[in-house]
Amino acid sequence: MLFNEKELGYMIELIWRIHFLSKKAFELELKKLDLTFPQFGALKVLSYKENISQRELAEIMETDTTNVMVVCDSLEKKGLIKRKTNPGDRRVNLVVCTDEGKARFKKVMPLLDEWAKRFVSLLDKREISSIVPILERMYNSIKKEIADGTYDRN
């Protein structure tokens, strides 16, 4: 075994803490642009993929459709997205980023880049090139187990 249970627990706790604190720090930056973390996530997806359903948006954001509906409601009120009826299925809304939404997203990216540079500057290239594949492997393994229904240990 590579780790004893105490070391493994501490590693997982550190990953969780890094996620929590980095998200909190980035949310402070987003607040300056009147965005929340989930709203930013939706704008990020919609800046690359337009005319997708709220269900597709939820899948990409790895959340449920209720959360996406709330996020879309708030973004629509701010004029950052529009929902339109899918001509192929009038029961389905397609989500599109407005010009204002695209502009707001572009304002966030330099903040994200600056934040990431500050955070990543703590690591050298060798550390980055070794840690990213490890984290990707952990992420993909957990995601696969959830998708396969094998994650539940009860």
Sequence and secondary structure as in RCSB ss.txt:
>XXXX:A:sequence
MLFNEKELGYMIELIWRIHFLSKKAFELELKKLDLTFPQFGALKVLSYKENISQRELAEIMETDTTNVMVVCDSL
EKKGLIKRKTNPGDRRVNLVVCTDEGKARFKKVMPLLDEWAKRFVSLLDKREISSIVPILERMYNSIKKEIADGT
YDRN
>XXXX:A:secstr
  S HHHHHHHHHHHHHHHHHHHHHHHHHHHTTT  HHHHHHHHHHHH  SEEHHHHHHHHTS HHHHHHHHHHH
HHTTSEEEEEETTEEEEEEEEE HHHHHHHHHHHHHHHHHHHHHHTTS HHHHHHHHHHHHHHHHHHHHHHHHT 
    
